[in-house]
Amino acid sequence: MSPKKIIVFIITGLVVLGLIIAFVIYSGPTTKTTGPKGPSELTVWVVGDDTAGFEPLIADFKKGNKAYTDTKILFTKFASYQDYERSLINVIADGNSPDIFVVPSTGAGLLESKIEAIPDTFFDGQDLSKNLNRLFDPLLEITPGKTDKGTEIQLMKLKGAPLGYETMGAFYNRSVLDSSVPATWEEFEPTFLESSTNLPVALGLGSKYITGAPSVASMFLVQNSIDSIGRMGEATAAQSLDSYFKYAKDASSSMGINSLKPEMDQKVLSTTDLFARGKISVIFGYPTLLREIEYSLKRASSESALEKRDLRSAPIPQKQSGKKVNLARYSYFAVSKFAKESNAAADFVGYLTTKTAGDIYSEAFPQYLPARNDVLETLKTDKRVMNKTFPWVQYDSFLPAQDVTLVNFDRGLTSEFEQSFGQALDRADQNPQAILETAQKQVACRKKQLLDRTGFEVSCEN
């Protein structure tokens, strides 16, 4: 062989070797870990939920997977999604991604491109597709394929494992409300807009005053067929937001929530704080709002006027006619595309799809509705309560009836939407169209800067 051919042969070999190495690095998880020992460490990032609640899951996973007996599974908790998202993007850019992180259903433009779907060698696809709530169908990727013998089959991949979800509901103080929250908005409106016997409700303001205002306002949007930030420019969206604002009356009215703004401004209080003080009759939110209610009761101290037995829950009101809809949200555990231990990460995420994991999670975090229908049946059979401090807050208030459709509102970018829409809702003029346009433009601007890495010469606050 001539020297020239030898050089060509060597170069070709090096190129092939490089391609093989690149494939191994970037192809993601392939098969379950079956060896005698897993990695020394597996890292998981979460938002909001206390890491102690995951300890029983870790113990059960190791019990059924002896290869991971000595693996340290380290959970890191972030208090706010904004801090979580930005920290995650930074560490990924630095090459230090956690092996697993949670992705929100409400708008994960920054994160969805950073995850690796896992094949059904890591989970029981038939079991999962049969038992998973339909809300999570977008997480299952099914494509046609063939076996080695040419038989046609369906190939299934999972973007991530959901363990629970939340829907919007109403919380009311029985001691200051004549009856339960009405089933329809048509009944609700005269009860709180025309009656002089009921206290104000927490509707019609922005994040400065109402806990979770962007979600509460979004609930009005989804009940009028607006399911994404991309549709907020439609006329129906402005009409929906106008329905939200009608509950904030002039400050001169003792009925409207605006009459309480001076006190909230002076004492730096939220409507949840005033709810704990017996000055608001109804607030709206996801079940996790219970944590904020507990904090508000502690802050109120001697001013508290909400007895634990008087905190009740009710389903979100619906329109009298037309399709019944409620707002839902969830997060799912996904394998990072840059995970150092991708197979081990896929093993753990696959475990999280099982009924056993669902049961353990439901026990540790009872404020969430189970992602699996069979876990929900166990919850009902055991007659569990959502919160032991508030035994009259019922799961039935948040579980959708057969005729109610759950809608996951696409915010584009979760934290950016929260910030922009929440602040815009506090505009003094409360112009629905202007508020919706402001939120749309600001999120689009930030999305361009964060995802496309362009448009930095423009201020997104304008």
N, C-alpha and C positions, 0 to 999 in steps of 0.2 A: 504493500500500500504506500502510495506516494506521501511525502510530508504534507502536501496541500490537502489530500483526502483525510489524513489523520487529524489535521486542525479542524476541518469541517465536521468530522465525526465527533470530536471533543466538544465543539461549540453546540452542536445539535443535542448532545447528551446533557449538557449543562442547561440548555433551554427547557428540555423535557423535565429535568429534575426540578427546575424552578417552578414549572407549571404544577407539578405534583405537590410541591410544598405549599404553593398558594392555595390549591384546592383543599388540602388538609386543613389549612388555617381558616378559610372562609366558607367551607361547605356546611358548617353548623353541625348540630347533633345528628348522629347517624344511628347508633345502636345503644341499647341499654348497657350500663356497666355491669359486667358479670364477673369481673376479676375478684381477687380476694380483698382488695383494698381500694377505697375511693380516695379523693384528694384530701389534703390536710385541712382545707378550708373552702367554704362555699359562702358567697356574700349575697345578701338580699336587701333591697331598699324598699321601704313602704312609706305611706303618708297617713298620718292621723292615728292609726291603730297602734295601741301600746304593744311593744315587742314581747312583753310577758305573755300575751295571749297566744303567741305562736309556739311557745315552748312545748305544749302537749302535741302539736303537730310534728315538731322536730323529733320528739321522743318516739312517736308512733312510726314515723318514716324510718328511723334508724332500726326500730324493732323488726320491721318487715324487710329491711334492706341491710343485711349484715356487712356489706362492703363499706357502708358509711358509718360504722360504729364509732370510729375514731375521727370522723370528719366534724370540724367545727362549722356549724351553720349559723352565720352571724347576720342578724337582722339589724338594720339601721333605720330609725324612725325620723321622719321630718314632720314638723308641726303644720306647715302650710305647703300647699301644692306649688306655689310660686317659687319658694326656696328649693323645694325638691327638684322641680323641673330644671331650673337654672344650674343647680349644683350637678345634676346628672349630666347635662349637656357639657359642662366644663370638664368633668372627669373623663367623659368619653373622648373628648377632644385631646385630653392629655394621655390617653391610652390606659386609663385605670377604671374601666367600667366595672360595676358590680356584675355578678353572673346572672342575677335575676332582678328585675324591677317591675313595679306595677305601672300599668298604662290606663289612663282614664277613658271611659267611653264617650265623654262629653266633648272631646276635641283634643286629639293627640298628635297634631301635625308635626310636632318636634320629636316625637318618640316612636311613632309607628315604623319609621324607616330604620330604626335602630334595633329592631327585634328580629328573631329568627323563629319562624313557625316550626313546630315539632311534628314529626311523622307519627302515625299510629302504632309504631313499634314501642312508643313510650306510654301509650294510654289505650284503654279499651274503647275504640271508636263506636262500636255498636251499643255498648252500655251508655256512653255519654250522649250520643244522639237521641237515645230513647228517653233519657231521664233529665236532660238539661232543659231549663225553661227556654221557651222560644225567643225570649229577649236576646239570647246569646247566639242565635244562629249566625250572625256575621263573623263570629270567631272561628267557625268551622269552614275550612277550605276543602272542597271536594272536587276532584278532577278525574277524568277517565284515564285508565291505564291498562296495562297487560302484564300477566305473569310471565315467567321465563318460558312457559309452554304456549304462550300466545292467548291465554284465556283473558277475556275482557273483565276488568274489575274496576272498582272505584277506589281511588287513592285519597286518603283523608289526612289533612294536616290541621293542627290547632294553633292559632295565633297566640293563645294564652289561656290560663285556667282562671275562670271566675269562681269565687266562693260565695258571694252574696251580692245583693243589690238593694237599692232604696227607691221608694216612690214618695210622692208628695202627699201630705195629710194635714189635717187641722188639729191644733191643740187648743183646748178651751178650759176656762176656769168656771167650774160648775157653780161656784158661789156668787158669781156676778153675771151669769148668763141664764136667762129664763128657761131655755131648753137647749137641746143639743144643736149642733151646727146643721142647718138645713141641707137637704140633699141636692138642691139645684141653686144656681146663681139667681134665678128668677125669684126664688123664695128668700134667698140670702139678702138680696139688695134692699128690699123694703124693711127687712128686719133690722138692718144696721144703718141704712141711709135715711129712713123716715121715722123710725121709732125713737122715742126719747127715753126709753127705759134701759137700753143696752149701752155699754161702754164702747169706745172705738175699737176697731180691728186693725191689725198690723198689715195694712195694704196701702199702696199709693205713694210710697217714698223709696229712696235709694239706699245704698249701703251705709251711708252715714248714720241712718236710724234703724233700718230693718235688717236683722240678721239673715243673710242669704237672700237679699233682695233680688239679685240677678236671676236666681232660680225661681223665686216666687213669681216674678214678672214673666219669666219664660214659660211658666205653667199656663198663663193666660194666652200666650202665643200658640203653644201646641194644641190647646183646646180649640183653636181656630185655624188649625191645619198649617201653621207655620212651624216647621220642624228643623230649621237650620238658620244660621246667621246669614247665609246666602239669600234667604227669602225674606229677610227683614225689611226689604225695600218695597214689598207689596202693600197695597192699600189695606188689605185685611190685617196686616201686622200693626199698622197705626191705629186701626179701629180697636184691636185687641188691647193695645197698651192704653188707649183712652179708657177702656173698661177698668183697667187696673187703677188708673189715676183718680177715678171718680170717688174712691173711698177716702181720699185726702181732701177734706173740705177746707174752706177758709178758716183762718185762725180765729175768727170771731165766733165760729160755731163750736159749741161745747161738745158736739157729736163727733166732729172730724179729728183725725189723727194729727192734723196741723196744729190743733189747739195745744198739743202736748210737746211740740217742738221746742218752745222756750225752756221748758224744764229739762229736756234731753240735752239741749245745747249747754245750759248752765252747769249741769251735774255730770255731763259726758256719759249719758245713759243711752241704751238702745231700747227698742220696743220690747225686747225680751226682758230687760230689767224692769220695765213698767208693768209687764205682764206678771212678773213675780211680786210686784207691789200692789197688784189688784186694780190697776188703772187701765188695763186693756183686757178685753174679753176673749179675743181669739188671735192666735198667731199661726202662721203656716210654715211648713218646712219638712225636711226629711227626718226620719227617726233619730238621726245623730244630733238633731237639735236638742234632744233631751239632755245632752252634756252641757250645753249652753244654759239651759233652764236651771240645771243644778248649780252652775256657777253663779247665775243671777240670784238665786235664792240665798246663797252664801253672802254675796255682796249686799243684798238687801238687809240681811240681819234682822234687826228689830222692826224694820219697815215692811218685812215680808207679809203678804196678805194672800198667799197661795198655799193652802193646805195640800199636803201630798195626796190625800184622798180625793181632793177636788180637781186634780189635773186629769182631764179626760181627753180622749182622741176621737176623731171622726174622719170618715173618708172625705176627700176633697170634693167640693160641690161640682156638679156637672151642668152642662146646658140642658134645658128642658127637652129640646129636640135635637136630632142629629146624632152624630157619632160620639160615644163617650170615650174620653181620652185622659190619661194621666201621664205626668212627667216621670221618667225613671233615669237612674244613673248607676254605674258600677265601675269597678276597676278590675283588671285581670293581671295575673302574674305571668310575665313573659321572659323568655330566655334572651339575653342580650346578644346581639350579633357579634359583639366583641368580648364575649365571656371567655375567661381563661379556662374554665371548666365546663364546657358546653354540654357534654354528655351527662355529667353529674347534675347540672342545672336542669336539663331536660328530664332526667329521672325524677327530680323533686317536683317540677311542674306537673309531670304526668301523675305523680302520686296525689297532687292537690285536686285532680279531677275525680277522685274516687268518692264513693258514698261515705266511707270511713272518715276521710279528711273533711268532708262536708259536715258530718255530724260533730266532729271535734271543733271545727271553726264556729259552727252555730252555737255551741255551748259557750265558747270563749267570747264571741261577739254577738250577743243576742239581738242587738239593735238592727242587724241586717236580715233581710229576707233571704232564705237559702236559694242558691243558684240551681240546685238539683231539686226536682219535684219529689223524689222519694225522701230526701232529707226534710222537706216541708211537711210531709205526712208524718214523719217521726216527731217533729216539733209539735204538731197538732195533737198527736196521740199522747204525748207526754204533758200536754197542757202547760207549756212553758210561758213565762211572761217576758215581755220585751225589756222591762226594767223593774227590778225588785223594789226600787225606791218609789216608783209610780205604778202600782199594780193595775190601775184602771186604764193605762195606755195599752191598747189592744193591737195585736197583729192584724186582726180583721180590718182595722181602719186603713191599713196600707196594702194589704193583699188585693190585687185587682179582681173584681167580679168578672164573670164569664163574658159580659158584654162591654168590658172596658179594655181598650187597647193601650199598651204601654209604648211611649215614644221616647226615644233617646235624642234629645236636642243636640245637634252638632254645632258646637261653639267655635269651631275652627281652631282656636288655641285657647285652652281652658283658662289659664291664669290671666291672659291678656283680655279675654272676654269679661271675666269677673271684674277686673279693674275698670275697664272702659265703660261697660254697660252699667255697673253699679254706681259709678260717679255720675254718668249722664242722667240717670234716673233722678238725681237730686237737683237737676236744673230748676231754677226758680220759675221759669215759664211753663214747665211741664208740657212742652210741645212734642207729641209722640213721634211725628215724622223726623224732626230734627234730632231727637234723642237716638232713634234707630239708625239714622244716617251717620251720626257721630261714632256710635259703637262699631258700625260696619267699617267705616274708613280707618279708624284707629287700629282695629284688629288686622285689617288687610295690610296696613302699613307695617305693623310689627311682624306680620307673617312674612312679608317681603324681605325685611331686614334679617330676621332670624333664620328663615329657611333658604331664601334665594341669595342671601348675603349681598343685597343691593339696596339702593335707596337710602343710604346712610346720611345723605345730604339733606334729607327731609325730616322735620320734627313730627313725630306721630301724634303729638298733643294738639296740633293745630286743627 
